[in-house]
Amino acid sequence: LRLVSSKKHLTRHSSRTNNSWLFAPSSLILANYYLPLNGALYFNLRSERIIKFLVIITSLFLFSCAPTLQEYHEPQLNEGELYSHRCGFLSPTDTLKLKLPDGITLTVRSSSDDRKERLGELFFIGYFSIPENVNLEFLGSEVMISAKNLDNVSVPINTLSRYINSGNTEIKAIDETFTGSTKHIKRLFNEWDSHNLYQLRFSLKLNDFLEQYYISMPPLNINGTKFQIPKLEFKYIKKLGLATINC
């Protein structure tokens, strides 16, 4: 009888031991059960912080600006809007936007190189933005460049290019009619009108670096009316400005 009683006692004790987790404090159960999850969660949070830190550092490197000595040619015209094509209003103003008749705008930028390996190389780029119902024609196919230490140089212009979309560009001869178009674009935070944009671009090698020079564009026919763009003057400037870090 004692032996049987002992077995029953052992059985009851064993049963209570196997089910003891049912009567344990809930906080202890949760701590033991979720320990691996807490570790993974902590690891994920830490990984997210590292990724955010790397994204911030990369963004600063790619898009931040730093003070640098800028050398450029600034347009010298009393009319129009001067601005920078790089770091906004804090950078040296190397670009001029002019308003032409019937809503056309002309944006120009130019420079003369003084580096030894590219000494005297002159660069010019102009964009004609033409709205809808406006036609533009060139009444000449030459651009004239003049300076104090330079005889007048004639640069022949054969074509202009129009950006259509990524990878597609339309090339038009200088004696063709350049038609306008307007497309209203709306984004989440802003909206604007986009017009046909024609690019006039050339470069040439001169004998010397030009500190100051003038560019005369050919006359235009805008919707049947003749118009002459003012003579464009560019002057060499050296001053402190802002430039993107990764330039």
N, C-alpha and C positions, 0 to 999 in steps of 0.2 A: 504493500500500500504506500509506503513511503517513496518507493521508486517511481511508482505511477504519478504520485503527487509532484515529485521532483520534475518529471518530464513535462507535466502540465504547466508547471511554473516556468520552466525554461521556454516552453512554446509561447506562453503569454509575453514573456520578457523579450523574446526575439521579435514577435509581432510588433510590440511597442517600439522597438529600436528601428525596425525597417520603415515604420510610418512616422517617425519622430519629426520629419520635415513638415508634416501637416500642422504641427503645433508650434513650430519655430516662429520667431518674430518676423513679420513681413519684410522689414527693412533688411534683415540679414539675408533672406531668400532673394530679394531683388538685387542686392549687392553681388551675391554669388552668381546669380543667373545672368545679369547684364554686364558683368565685368568685361568680357570680350567685346561687347558692343560699345561700351564706354571707351575702351582703348581705340577701337576703330574710328569712333566719332571724333575723339581727340586728334587722331592722326589726320582725319579728313579736314578738320578745322585748321590744323597747322599747315596742311598742304595748300589749302585755299589762301591762307595768309601769305605764304611764300609765292604762290602764283600771282596774287594781286600785287605784291611788292615788285616782282619781276616785270609785270605789265607796266607799272608806273615808271620804273627806271627806264624801260625800253621806250616808252612814250616820250619821256623827257629827253632822251638821247635823240630821238628821231625828229621831234617837233619843237624843242625849246630853242630859244635864241640866246646868243651871247654877244657882248660888246666886241667889235672887231674894227680895224681900220679899213674903211671902204674906199675904193678907187673906182670911179665910174664917170660917165658923161651924162650930165643933167640937161634936159630940154630947157631952153631959155626963151619962153614965149609968154607974153603977158596974158593971153587968153587960154582957156582950157583948164583941165584939172591935173595936177601933178600928184603922183603916188608911187609907191614901190611895188614891184611885182614879187617881192620876197616875203619879208616879215611884217607886212602891213605898214601903218603910219610911222612906226618907230625906225624903219630902215631908210636909208638914203633914197630920195625920190628920183628914180631913173626912167619913169614912164609918164607919158603925156597922153591925155584923152581929150580929143577935140570934138565939138559938136558941129556937124555940117548941116546943110539945108535938108528939109524933109525928114528929119529924125535919124539921119545917118550919123554914126560916130566913127572916128578914126583914132586908133590907139597906136602910138609909135614908141620905139625904143632903139637906141643906137649906141655904138661904142667903137673906139679906136684902140687897138692893142699896143702896149708899150713893152711887152715881154720880148726878150731877145729872140726866142724861137718863133715868135709870131709878130714881129715888129711891123707896124704899119697896116696890119689887117683891120679893115673896117667892116663892121657888121650893122645891118639895119633890118628891122622887122616892123611891119605895120598891119593892123587888122581893120578892115572895113566892115562894120556891122550895119546891115541894110534891112529895114523893116518892110513889112508887106506893102504892096502897091507902090513901091519905089524902084526905079531902074537907074543904074549908074553905068556910064561909059567913060573910058579914058580917051582923051583927045590927043594923045601922044603916047609914045612907048619908051621914053627915056627919063631917067632921074639924073639931075645935075648935082654934083658935089663940088663945093668951093671952100677955100680957106686962104689965109694970108700967105702961107708958104706952099701953096699948091695951085697949079693952073686948073681951070675948070675941067672936071672929069665927067664924061657922060657914061652912064650905066644903062645899057639896054634892058628893058623889062619885057619878057615874052609871055609869061603866064602868072596866074594867081591860083591858089588852091583853096578849096572849101572843105572843111571838116564835115563829114556826114554822120558817121558813128565810128565806134572802135574798129580800126583796121580799114576803113573806107574813106577815101578822099577823092573829091572831084577836081580835076585840073581844067582850067578854062584859059583860053588865049586872051591876051591883053586887048584885042580888038573886038571881043564879044561883049554882049550886054550882060551886066551882072544884076540879076533880079533879086528882089527882097522877099522875105517870108517871115511870118511871126507865129510863134508857138508859145502858148501860155503853159508854164510849168508850175505845178503846185507841189510843195513838199510839206512835211509835218510842221516845220517851224517858219517857213517863208514861201513866197511865190514870186515869180518874175516872168517877163516876156523874153523869149529867146529869138533872136533874129539870125538870118543867114550871115555867116561870118567868113569873109574872104581874106586870105593871108597873102601879103606881098613881102617877099623876103629876098635879100641878096647880101653878098659879101664880096669884097675885092681886096687885092693886095696893093698897097701903096708903098712908096719909098720910105716915108717917115711916119712917126707917130704924130697924130693931130690932137693938139690940146683943145682947139676950138674950130668948128667947121659948120657948114650950112648945107642943107639938103633941100633941093627944089623939086617938088612933085609935078608931074604933067597936069594940065588943066583937065577938069572933069565936066561931063554933061550929066546933070541930075534932073531927071524928069523933064528934059527939054531945055533946061536952063544951064548956061555955062557958069562954072565956079572954079576959082583958083584957090587952092590950099595955101595958106601963108608959108613963107620960107621958114623952114625948121632949123633952129640953131641948137647945137649941142656943145657944152662946155665941160672940160675935164675938172672934176671935183675930187678932193681927198679930205675925208673927215670921218669921225668916229660914228659908227652906227651899229645896228644889230643884224646878225646873220644867223641862220640855222646852224646848230652845232655840227651836224653831220655833212655840211657843205664841203 
